[in-house]
Amino acid sequence: MNCQTKGVRGTPIINTAIISIIAQNYGAGNYERIKESYYTAIKYALFIMILSGILIFITSGIIPTFFSDNLEVNHFGKKYLQISAFVLPAYPIFFLSNGFFMALKKSENALVTNFFRNILLPVITFYVATYFMRIKNRSLYKDNDSRQGRSIFNRPGM
């Protein structure tokens, strides 16, 4: 299990608890308690994930060395962990917001937000990134054989 999942573990635990707490208070009509519970959960989850992100960022040069001796792998592992450390605080917002909608029996809202977050936005982001990479490099899919003009998708036997 990687170090990110250890930090992310706290968020689903808080999410499970918040679903029960909000659903119970929604049924009782105690809307002020719903607001208080949601914001308190967000606060604690953000605190956990910010600390986890800081820890991952600080140890990003050490962690990849546990898995590989290859310097290039370790370099990219370090870069990945540094970028990922900044994304970690977003997890509680997504998880707890989805739990909030489910507790209010509005799971279609969670479906819509997950569709945008997991499908639509990545497709748009990757398309735009690929477009700009093609303009910059003019040879997005070239590998080490690029001086011969051979693409990795245009090799004999492929």
C-alpha positions as CSV (number, residue, x, y, z in Angstrom):
1,M,0.0,0.0,0.0
2,N,1.5,3.4,-0.9
3,C,1.8,6.3,1.4
4,Q,-1.0,8.2,-0.2
5,T,-3.6,5.7,0.7
6,K,-2.5,5.8,4.4
7,G,-3.4,9.5,4.4
8,V,-6.5,9.1,2.3
9,R,-7.9,6.4,4.7
10,G,-9.1,9.0,7.2
11,T,-11.4,10.6,4.6
12,P,-13.6,7.5,3.9
13,I,-13.9,6.9,7.6
14,I,-15.1,10.5,8.2
15,N,-17.3,10.1,5.1
16,T,-19.0,7.0,6.4
17,A,-19.7,8.7,9.7
18,I,-21.0,11.9,8.1
19,I,-23.5,10.0,6.0
20,S,-25.0,8.5,9.1
21,I,-25.0,11.8,11.1
22,I,-26.4,13.9,8.3
23,A,-29.1,11.3,7.3
24,Q,-30.2,11.1,11.0
25,N,-30.4,14.9,11.3
26,Y,-32.1,15.3,8.0
27,G,-34.8,12.8,9.1
28,A,-35.2,14.8,12.3
29,G,-35.4,18.1,10.5
30,N,-32.4,19.4,12.3
31,Y,-30.8,21.4,9.4
32,E,-28.5,23.5,11.5
33,R,-26.9,20.4,12.8
34,I,-26.4,19.1,9.2
35,K,-24.5,22.3,8.3
36,E,-22.4,22.1,11.5
37,S,-21.6,18.4,10.9
38,Y,-20.6,18.9,7.3
39,Y,-18.3,21.8,7.9
40,T,-16.7,20.1,10.9
41,A,-16.1,17.0,8.9
42,I,-14.6,19.1,6.1
43,K,-12.3,20.9,8.6
44,Y,-11.0,17.7,10.2
45,A,-10.6,15.9,6.8
46,L,-8.7,18.9,5.3
47,F,-6.4,19.0,8.4
48,I,-5.6,15.3,8.0
49,M,-5.0,15.6,4.2
50,I,-2.9,18.8,4.5
51,L,-0.7,17.1,7.1
52,S,-0.5,14.0,4.9
53,G,0.4,16.2,1.8
54,I,3.2,18.0,3.7
55,L,4.6,14.6,4.9
56,I,4.5,13.2,1.4
57,F,6.0,16.3,-0.1
58,I,8.9,16.3,2.4
59,T,9.6,12.6,2.0
60,S,9.1,12.5,-1.8
61,G,12.8,12.0,-2.4
62,I,13.0,9.1,0.0
63,I,9.8,7.1,-0.7
64,P,10.6,6.0,-4.3
65,T,14.0,4.6,-3.2
66,F,12.1,1.9,-1.3
67,F,10.7,0.5,-4.5
68,S,13.5,1.0,-7.1
69,D,17.2,1.6,-7.4
70,N,16.8,3.2,-10.9
71,L,17.6,6.9,-10.7
72,E,15.2,7.8,-13.5
73,V,12.3,5.9,-11.8
74,N,13.1,7.6,-8.5
75,H,13.2,11.0,-10.2
76,F,9.8,10.6,-11.7
77,G,8.4,9.0,-8.5
78,K,9.6,12.0,-6.6
79,K,8.0,14.4,-9.1
80,Y,4.7,12.4,-9.0
81,L,4.6,12.5,-5.2
82,Q,5.3,16.2,-5.1
83,I,2.5,17.0,-7.5
84,S,0.2,14.5,-5.7
85,A,0.8,16.1,-2.4
86,F,-0.9,19.3,-3.6
87,V,-3.9,17.3,-4.8
88,L,-4.6,15.4,-1.6
89,P,-6.6,18.2,0.2
90,A,-9.2,18.0,-2.6
91,Y,-10.2,14.5,-1.7
92,P,-12.1,15.3,1.4
93,I,-14.2,17.9,-0.5
94,F,-15.2,15.4,-3.1
95,F,-15.8,12.4,-0.8
96,L,-17.6,14.4,1.9
97,S,-19.7,16.3,-0.7
98,N,-20.8,13.0,-2.3
99,G,-21.6,11.6,1.2
100,F,-23.6,14.7,1.9
101,F,-25.7,14.2,-1.2
102,M,-26.2,10.6,-0.4
103,A,-27.3,11.3,3.1
104,L,-29.9,13.8,1.8
105,K,-31.2,11.1,-0.6
106,K,-29.9,13.1,-3.6
107,S,-27.4,10.5,-5.0
108,E,-28.1,11.7,-8.5
109,N,-26.1,14.9,-7.6
110,A,-23.2,12.8,-6.5
111,L,-23.4,10.9,-9.8
112,V,-23.3,14.2,-11.8
113,T,-20.3,15.5,-9.8
114,N,-18.5,12.2,-10.2
115,F,-19.2,12.2,-13.9
116,F,-17.7,15.7,-14.3
117,R,-14.7,14.9,-12.0
118,N,-13.9,11.5,-13.3
119,I,-14.9,11.5,-17.0
120,L,-15.6,14.9,-18.6
121,L,-12.9,17.1,-17.0
122,P,-10.1,14.5,-17.5
123,V,-11.1,14.1,-21.2
124,I,-11.1,17.8,-21.8
125,T,-7.8,18.3,-19.8
126,F,-6.0,15.5,-21.7
127,Y,-7.3,16.7,-25.1
128,V,-6.1,20.3,-24.4
129,A,-2.8,19.1,-23.0
130,T,-2.3,16.8,-26.0
131,Y,-3.2,19.6,-28.4
132,F,-0.6,21.9,-26.9
133,M,2.0,19.2,-26.7
134,R,1.6,18.5,-30.4
135,I,2.0,22.2,-31.3
136,K,5.1,22.5,-29.1
137,N,6.8,19.2,-30.1
138,R,5.2,18.4,-33.5
139,S,6.0,14.8,-32.6
140,L,4.0,13.7,-29.6
141,Y,4.2,10.0,-30.2
142,K,7.9,9.8,-31.1
143,D,10.3,7.8,-29.0
144,N,14.1,7.4,-29.3
145,D,13.7,6.4,-33.0
146,S,12.4,9.9,-33.8
147,R,15.6,10.8,-35.7
148,Q,14.6,8.1,-38.2
149,G,11.1,9.5,-38.3
150,R,9.5,6.3,-36.9
151,S,6.6,6.7,-34.5
152,I,6.1,4.1,-31.8
153,F,2.8,3.3,-33.4
154,N,4.4,2.8,-36.8
155,R,6.9,0.1,-36.2
156,P,7.3,-3.1,-38.2
157,G,5.4,-6.0,-36.5
158,M,2.9,-3.7,-34.7
